[in-house]
Amino acid sequence: MRHQHLKLRKPHSTKAERRFAELCKDLHIPFKTKVNIAGHEVDFLIKRLALEINGHPQSVQKNKDILAAGYTPFHLQNNQVTPSLKEWIRKL
């Protein structure tokens, strides 16, 4: 997991991505970051959930490719990554 944390340093990640990683670590949720799935990089992989944290719309084709590879794409906006997200993360 230490290796995953190194991938989330500036300038390779956004503040929201680093906050999300901290929330996962606080809850002892194992995750991978900056994972390549079906030729697309996703921000976080938690079990079979391919999570993207962005401030822009996502590619429909990217979502289809991720689904076809057996993962569930999920998107959060940067402003949605707050401490109150902990309850949702616990349910993963």
N, C-alpha and C positions, 0 to 999 in steps of 0.2 A: 504494500500500500504506500510505502514511502516513495517509491518510484512514481506512483500516480500523482502524489502531492507535488512532485517536482515539475510535472507537466502543467500545473496550474499557477505558475509564477508569471508575473508581468514580463514581457508584453504578450505572452502566449495565451492569456485568458482574460476574461472580463471580470469586473468586480462582482457581478452577480454569480458568475461561475465559481469564483473563490468562496463567496458566501455560502453557496449551495454545498460545496465540498465540506466546509466547516460544519454545517448543519448535519450532514451525513456522518462525519467523524464523531461529532458530539453524541449521536445516537447509535454509534457502532454499526452503521449500515455499510457493508462492503460495496465498493463501486470501482469502476474503471473509468478513466477519462481519456478523451481524444482517441476514441476507438474507431477503426475503419470497419464499416459494415457494408457489404455489397458495393464497394468502391466509393462510399461516402463516409466522411468523418462525422461522428456524433459526439456531443459534449460529454455525456455520461452514459454508462451502461450499468444498470442495476438489475440483476437477474436477466430477464428477457425484455426489459423496458429500455428503449433507446431514447434518452432524454436530451432535448435541445433547449438551451436557454438563449433567447435572442430578443431583439427588438424589431424584427422584421418578419414578413410572411415566409413560410417555408415552401420548398419545392414539392409539388404534388408527386413528381416522378421519384424524388428522393424518398418520400414516404412510402410509395408503392414498392420500391426496391427493398427498403428496410422490412416491410411486411412480408414480402416474398422470401426474405432470408430468415423468417421465423421470429422476428422481433416486433415489438409494439412501439411505434413512434409516439412520442408525447412532447408537447411544446409548452414552455413557460416563457412569459415575457420577463424581461429584466426586473421590472418593478414588482413582480409577483414573488420574488425570492426575498422573503422576510422571515423573521423568527417565527411568525405564526404558521409558517409552512411545515414546522416540525411535526405537527399532528398528522398531516398528510404523508410525510416521509415515513413515519412510524408504521403506516399501514402497508408499505411496499413490501 
